[in-house]
């Protein structure tokens, strides 16, 4: 082998490492998967990664889109690895329930039952801590709030201590594109999933319980659900969003 050939092979190997580094080097990887004949995209994030919630841009206006979020993250000298809508919101993009960003509470916890999916109790809170993650049922959260750097409340819970939400019907014909989050038992891994086709709550919850093996999982939203994951070629478009959960990494 000539020196030139060896150099070329080495350069290609370095390029290959560079191309996969954004996914595995900064605490996240996304993939397409199937469960029970239904198709999903799943992004896995490890504790210690720069996972955050985003609501408002530097201009005081709602972040609302992946494009604005990407621009905001790049202005910090970082890049956006993955993002998805992270909870329900009012028409003006305000969070429906508890919302905490960078330690600041923007909206308060809602403990009362109410209409719609959010009020289908038990609902819950996704919490980003300094050393891990948690999905906590709302009343348990109210009784003993964990130290969340960022938090978003939504509902219903999908999986509660290993059991599916008691109100879910296996044969329900209420089917939408849906997204949500589940957390490992040790709190060191969070899985963010979005369906590629309309699914009902029971089907979506079984993805988390039976395929991802999480003890607790929370529904974020449906119908408006979107994913930004360049690793698998996703940059979904749609209506402006409220809370967004996203992972930043050093470099652009």
URJOCOR-V186355 format. One line per field, one symbol per residue. ss: DSSP state (H for helix, E for strand, C for the rest). psi: psi as a letter, one per 20 degrees, with the letter a starting at -180 (. if undefined). Layout:
BEGIN
ss: ???
psi: ???
END
This chain:
BEGIN
ss: CCHHHHHHHHHHHHHHHHHHHHHHCCCEEEEEEEECCEEEEEEEEECCCEEEEECECCCCCECCCHHHHHHHHHHCCEEEEEEEECCCECCCCCECCCEEECCEEEECCCCCCCCCCCCCCCCEEEEEECCEEEEEEHHHHHHCCCCCCEEEEECCEEEECCEECCCCCCCCCCCECEEEEEECCCCCEEEEEEECCCECHHHHHHHHHHHCCCCEEEEEEECCCCEEEHHHCEECCCCCCCCEEEEEEECC
psi: prhgghggggghghggghhighgiikjqpqrqrqpkjqpqpppppqqiqmprqpgqrhjiqqghqhghggggghhijaqogqqrpkrqqrhjjqqgbpppplipohqqpoiqqarahgjnqpaappporhjarqopqghhghhmprnpgqqppaqrqgpoliqqpiiqphjpjnprpqqaqqprhijippppqpqirpqrgggghhggghgikqhpqppgrrgjpqponhhjkpmqraqqrcqppqpqqqr.
END
